[in-house]
Amino acid sequence: RGSQASAFASDMSAGPAAYMHWPVPRPPSDGHGAGAQPGLSSQKKVQDVLKATGKNMASVYKSAESFVQGAAGGAIGTAMLYPFEATKMRMQASGCKSLGFFPTLQNTASTEGVVGLYKGIRQVVM
């Protein structure tokens, strides 16, 4: 057990790149410590890292665009379908299946308003 701990510690002492088995590009150091370059803008730093990994800004923007589109699609889908899910959960919790789905939905909307249809959505989104 002691040898496993020392092997883990030696991997971690080499930095995260050695432990994770993927290269972490670092900007060249100018002697001011930790790769700091006075006057270097954050955009230039990003470009340097992308150049070191062989990627370009277009691929990064495409990935970011895909991420945002997926998140927006998921949020819209959740917002549209949640009233039906909430109605189903209310029917299951109350054991009231004789009214039916749409009368239960209509009853919830008329007694509690639209807010009642979205009760509990915060837990789903988080």
C-alpha positions as CSV (number, residue, x, y, z in Angstrom):
1,R,0.0,0.0,0.0
2,G,2.9,2.3,0.7
3,S,4.3,1.9,-2.8
4,Q,1.0,2.8,-4.4
5,A,0.9,6.0,-2.4
6,S,4.5,6.9,-3.3
7,A,3.8,6.1,-7.0
8,F,0.7,8.4,-6.9
9,A,2.7,11.2,-5.2
10,S,5.5,10.9,-7.8
11,D,2.9,11.2,-10.6
12,M,1.4,14.2,-9.0
13,S,4.7,15.9,-8.4
14,A,5.3,15.9,-12.1
15,G,2.2,18.0,-12.6
16,P,-1.3,17.3,-13.8
17,A,-0.1,16.5,-17.4
18,A,1.8,13.5,-16.2
19,Y,-1.0,12.2,-14.0
20,M,-3.8,12.8,-16.5
21,H,-1.8,11.5,-19.4
22,W,-2.5,14.4,-21.8
23,P,-0.2,17.3,-22.6
24,V,-1.0,20.6,-21.0
25,P,0.4,23.3,-23.3
26,R,2.1,26.1,-21.4
27,P,3.2,29.5,-22.8
28,P,7.0,30.0,-22.9
29,S,8.5,31.5,-19.7
30,D,10.5,34.7,-19.9
31,G,12.1,34.3,-16.5
32,H,9.4,36.2,-14.6
33,G,7.9,33.0,-13.3
34,A,5.1,30.6,-14.4
35,G,5.1,31.7,-18.0
36,A,4.2,35.3,-17.3
37,Q,4.8,37.7,-20.1
38,P,4.3,41.4,-19.4
39,G,1.9,43.1,-21.8
40,L,0.6,39.9,-23.3
41,S,-3.1,40.1,-23.8
42,S,-5.4,37.3,-22.9
43,Q,-6.4,36.8,-26.5
44,K,-2.8,36.3,-27.5
45,K,-2.4,33.8,-24.6
46,V,-5.4,31.8,-25.9
47,Q,-4.0,31.9,-29.4
48,D,-0.6,30.6,-28.1
49,V,-2.3,27.7,-26.3
50,L,-4.4,26.9,-29.4
51,K,-1.3,27.0,-31.6
52,A,0.5,24.6,-29.2
53,T,-2.4,22.2,-29.3
54,G,-2.8,22.4,-33.0
55,K,-6.3,23.9,-32.9
56,N,-7.6,27.1,-34.4
57,M,-10.2,29.6,-33.1
58,A,-12.8,28.4,-35.6
59,S,-12.9,25.0,-34.0
60,V,-13.1,26.5,-30.5
61,Y,-16.0,28.8,-31.6
62,K,-17.7,25.8,-33.3
63,S,-17.5,23.8,-30.0
64,A,-18.7,26.8,-28.0
65,E,-21.6,27.3,-30.4
66,S,-22.6,23.7,-30.2
67,F,-22.5,23.8,-26.4
68,V,-24.7,26.9,-26.3
69,Q,-27.2,25.5,-28.8
70,G,-27.4,22.3,-26.9
71,A,-28.0,24.1,-23.6
72,A,-30.6,26.4,-25.1
73,G,-32.4,23.4,-26.8
74,G,-32.4,21.5,-23.5
75,A,-33.7,24.6,-21.6
76,I,-36.5,25.2,-24.1
77,G,-37.5,21.5,-24.2
78,T,-37.6,21.4,-20.4
79,A,-39.7,24.6,-20.2
80,M,-42.2,23.3,-22.8
81,L,-42.6,19.7,-21.4
82,Y,-42.4,20.4,-17.6
83,P,-46.1,21.3,-17.1
84,F,-47.0,17.8,-18.5
85,E,-44.4,16.2,-16.3
86,A,-45.6,18.1,-13.2
87,T,-49.2,17.1,-14.0
88,K,-48.1,13.4,-14.2
89,M,-46.3,13.7,-10.9
90,R,-49.3,15.3,-9.2
91,M,-51.5,12.5,-10.5
92,Q,-49.1,9.8,-9.2
93,A,-48.7,11.5,-5.8
94,S,-52.5,12.0,-5.2
95,G,-53.6,8.6,-6.7
96,C,-56.3,10.5,-8.5
97,K,-56.4,8.8,-11.9
98,S,-60.1,9.0,-12.4
99,L,-60.1,12.7,-13.4
100,G,-57.7,12.1,-16.3
101,F,-54.6,13.9,-17.4
102,F,-56.1,17.0,-19.1
103,P,-58.7,17.8,-16.4
104,T,-55.9,17.6,-13.8
105,L,-53.8,19.9,-15.9
106,Q,-56.7,22.3,-16.3
107,N,-57.5,22.1,-12.6
108,T,-53.9,22.9,-11.6
109,A,-53.8,25.9,-14.0
110,S,-57.1,27.3,-12.8
111,T,-56.4,27.0,-9.1
112,E,-52.6,27.8,-8.9
113,G,-52.1,29.6,-12.2
114,V,-49.2,29.1,-14.6
115,V,-46.8,29.1,-11.6
116,G,-48.4,25.9,-10.3
117,L,-47.5,24.2,-13.6
118,Y,-43.9,25.0,-13.1
119,K,-43.6,24.1,-9.4
120,G,-40.4,22.2,-8.8
121,I,-38.7,23.1,-12.1
122,R,-35.8,24.6,-10.2
123,Q,-34.7,21.2,-9.0
124,V,-34.9,19.8,-12.5
125,V,-32.8,22.5,-14.0
126,M,-30.2,22.5,-11.3
